[in-house]
Amino acid sequence: MQVPVWSKRILRRRTPDVPSAPPGPLFDPGMVGDLPEPARRLLLRAIEPGTPLASSVDLRMRGSLVFTPGGDPVPFVAEQVLSPPVSFLWRARTTSGWARIRGFDRYGEGQGEMLWKLWGIIPVVRGIGSNVTRSAAGRLAMEGVLLPSSLLPGRGAEWSPVDESRARFRMTVGEETVETLVEVDPEGRPLRASAMRWSERAGPSYEPFGVELSGELRSGGYAIPSRVEAGWSLGGEGEFRFFQAEIQGATFR
């Protein structure tokens, strides 16, 4: 499979490019007055009054990946530039064992892609095409919980109520529309997010994908979860919990 030239440039960058954006409005609690109560609690805790509304966030994280069900966790360090519903770029490298792997997952310009290399030289995973794009779009929508400003009215998310602790937001990424269910505690901390995400594990077809959230990181007027665990069919038959990470830094732009 031919790897686009711009993908090779991504691997060589030390710091991912972030699209510049003109100065935007500041957060006013009145912006969330008409949202379902769980969404209102979430956003009032996540964004301090007067905070500039960011269009992207740079995340720094450390964690582990499990590549196959029942496999051993492999530690990694990573950076991510996240801009729902437009794009994301997640660059990582493993940090133990002889088989060091580095590469990226991305979505942008209506296309998803993954490229991972052993020792930064030998390609071991290459993915591009409609299935990769649909799955990447689902990931980008769900990760709106890590950029709270993307969940405000008029910025890509449409909220609907579920019950006292849960609400659902609908976000369209490219040609994929994703409905994410978010559970929030009484203080407004997000606990879980789940959605039907396109998967090649069984079909391909849609499969339940879940994220468990805990801790809190405050930066630049924002509060986001500091610990993330994710996987397919969490709590159900065929669960595959393959990702856990501690978010160690966040810069909102």
C-alpha positions in Angstrom: 0.0 0.0 0.0 1.4 3.4 -1.0 1.9 5.7 2.0 1.1 9.3 1.1 4.0 11.7 1.2 2.3 13.9 3.9 2.1 10.8 6.1 5.9 10.5 6.0 6.2 14.2 6.9 4.0 13.6 10.0 6.4 10.9 11.3 9.3 13.3 11.0 7.7 16.2 12.9 8.8 16.7 16.4 5.7 18.7 17.3 2.4 18.2 15.3 1.1 21.2 13.4 -1.9 22.8 14.9 -4.2 24.8 12.6 -4.2 28.4 13.7 -7.6 29.9 14.6 -8.7 33.5 15.1 -9.5 34.6 18.7 -12.9 33.3 19.7 -15.5 34.1 22.3 -15.1 33.5 26.0 -17.1 31.0 28.0 -20.2 32.3 29.6 -22.2 29.9 31.8 -25.4 31.1 30.1 -24.2 29.2 27.0 -25.2 25.9 28.6 -28.5 27.0 30.2 -30.7 25.1 27.8 -28.7 21.9 27.8 -29.7 18.6 29.6 -28.7 18.8 33.3 -25.9 16.2 33.1 -24.4 18.1 30.1 -24.8 21.4 31.9 -23.0 20.1 35.0 -20.2 18.6 32.9 -19.5 21.9 31.0 -19.8 24.2 34.0 -17.2 22.1 35.8 -15.0 21.7 32.7 -14.7 25.3 31.6 -14.2 28.3 33.9 -16.2 31.5 33.2 -14.2 33.8 30.9 -12.0 31.1 29.4 -11.3 31.4 25.7 -13.1 28.7 23.8 -10.4 26.5 22.4 -10.6 24.8 19.0 -7.9 22.2 19.8 -5.9 20.7 22.6 -2.4 19.3 22.7 -2.3 16.3 25.1 0.8 14.5 26.5 0.2 11.0 27.9 1.8 7.8 29.2 0.2 4.5 29.4 -0.1 1.0 28.0 -1.6 -0.9 25.0 -2.7 -4.5 24.7 -2.4 -5.6 21.1 -4.3 -8.9 21.3 -7.0 -10.2 23.8 -5.2 -11.7 26.7 -1.9 -10.2 25.7 0.6 -8.4 28.0 0.4 -4.6 28.3 3.0 -2.7 26.4 4.0 0.7 27.8 4.0 3.8 25.6 4.4 7.6 25.6 2.4 9.7 23.2 1.3 13.2 22.1 -2.0 14.0 20.6 -3.4 17.0 18.8 -7.2 16.8 19.1 -9.7 19.1 17.3 -13.2 17.6 17.2 -15.0 17.4 14.8 -12.3 18.3 12.4 -9.1 16.2 13.0 -6.8 14.4 15.4 -3.2 13.2 15.3 -2.0 10.6 17.9 1.7 9.9 17.8 3.2 7.3 20.1 6.2 5.0 20.7 6.6 2.0 22.9 9.1 2.2 25.7 10.1 -1.4 26.6 11.2 -4.7 25.1 13.3 -5.3 22.0 10.5 -4.6 19.5 10.2 -0.9 19.7 7.3 0.5 17.6 6.5 4.0 16.8 3.9 5.7 14.5 0.6 7.4 14.4 -3.2 7.2 14.1 -4.9 10.2 12.5 -8.1 11.6 11.0 -8.1 14.8 8.8 -9.4 16.1 5.5 -12.1 13.4 5.6 -9.6 10.5 5.8 -8.4 8.2 8.5 -5.0 6.5 8.5 -2.6 4.5 10.7 1.0 3.8 10.2 3.3 2.0 12.7 6.9 0.9 12.2 9.3 -1.4 14.0 12.4 0.5 15.2 10.9 3.4 13.2 12.0 1.6 9.9 10.0 -1.5 9.1 6.2 -1.0 8.6 4.2 -3.4 10.7 0.7 -1.8 10.5 -0.6 0.3 7.6 -4.2 1.2 7.4 -6.1 3.5 5.1 -9.5 3.4 3.4 -13.2 3.6 4.2 -13.1 1.2 7.2 -10.2 3.0 8.9 -11.8 6.4 8.2 -15.1 5.4 9.7 -13.5 4.0 12.9 -11.2 7.0 13.2 -14.2 9.4 12.8 -16.0 7.6 15.7 -12.9 7.9 17.9 -12.6 11.6 17.1 -16.3 12.3 18.0 -16.1 10.4 21.4 -12.9 12.2 22.4 -14.8 15.5 22.5 -14.9 14.9 26.2 -11.2 15.8 26.2 -11.9 19.2 24.6 -15.0 20.4 26.5 -15.4 23.5 24.3 -16.2 21.2 21.3 -19.3 20.1 23.3 -20.8 23.5 23.6 -23.9 24.5 21.5 -23.0 25.5 18.0 -19.5 24.0 18.1 -20.3 20.5 16.7 -22.3 18.7 19.4 -26.1 18.4 19.7 -27.2 17.3 23.2 -30.3 15.2 24.2 -31.4 14.1 27.7 -31.4 10.6 29.0 -31.7 10.7 32.8 -30.3 12.5 35.8 -26.8 11.3 35.3 -26.6 10.7 31.6 -27.0 12.7 28.4 -26.1 12.0 24.8 -24.4 14.2 22.3 -24.5 13.8 18.5 -21.5 14.8 16.4 -20.9 14.5 12.7 -17.3 13.9 11.6 -17.0 13.8 7.8 -19.7 11.3 6.6 -20.0 9.6 10.0 -22.6 10.7 12.6 -21.8 9.4 16.1 -24.1 9.4 19.2 -22.1 9.3 22.4 -23.7 8.6 25.7 -21.9 10.4 28.6 -22.4 9.6 32.3 -21.6 12.4 34.7 -21.3 12.4 38.5 -23.2 14.9 40.8 -20.2 17.3 40.7 -20.0 17.3 36.9 -17.0 14.9 36.4 -17.4 12.6 33.4 -17.3 9.0 34.3 -18.0 7.0 31.1 -18.6 7.6 27.4 -19.9 5.0 25.0 -20.9 4.8 21.4 -21.4 2.4 18.5 -18.1 2.7 16.6 -17.2 1.1 13.3 -15.0 -1.9 13.8 -13.2 -4.5 11.6 -13.2 -7.1 14.4 -16.6 -8.6 13.5 -17.6 -7.9 10.0 -16.8 -5.0 9.6 -19.8 -3.6 11.5 -20.6 -1.3 14.3 -19.6 -2.5 17.8 -20.0 -1.0 21.3 -17.0 1.0 22.3 -16.5 2.4 25.8 -14.3 4.8 27.6 -13.9 5.0 31.4 -12.7 8.3 32.8 -11.3 9.3 36.2 -9.1 11.8 37.9 -8.9 15.5 36.9 -6.3 17.6 35.2 -6.7 21.4 35.2 -5.0 23.6 32.7 -5.8 27.0 31.1 -9.3 27.3 32.6 -10.3 23.8 31.6 -10.7 20.6 33.6 -10.5 17.2 31.9 -10.1 13.6 33.0 -6.6 12.6 33.8 -7.0 8.9 33.4 -8.6 7.1 30.4 -9.3 3.4 29.8 -10.9 2.3 26.6 -11.9 -0.8 24.7 -14.5 -2.7 22.8 -17.7 -4.0 24.4 -16.7 -2.9 27.9 -18.7 -4.8 30.5 -20.2 -7.1 27.9 -19.5 -10.3 26.1 -16.2 -10.2 24.2 -14.8 -7.3 26.2 -11.4 -6.2 24.9 -9.9 -3.5 27.1 -6.8 -2.5 25.2 -5.9 1.1 26.2 -5.1 2.9 29.4 -3.3 6.2 29.8 -2.5 9.0 32.3 -2.8 12.4 30.7 0.2 14.3 32.0 -0.3 17.7 30.3 -2.8 19.6 28.2 -2.4 22.9 26.3 -5.7 24.4 24.9 -5.5 26.6 21.8 
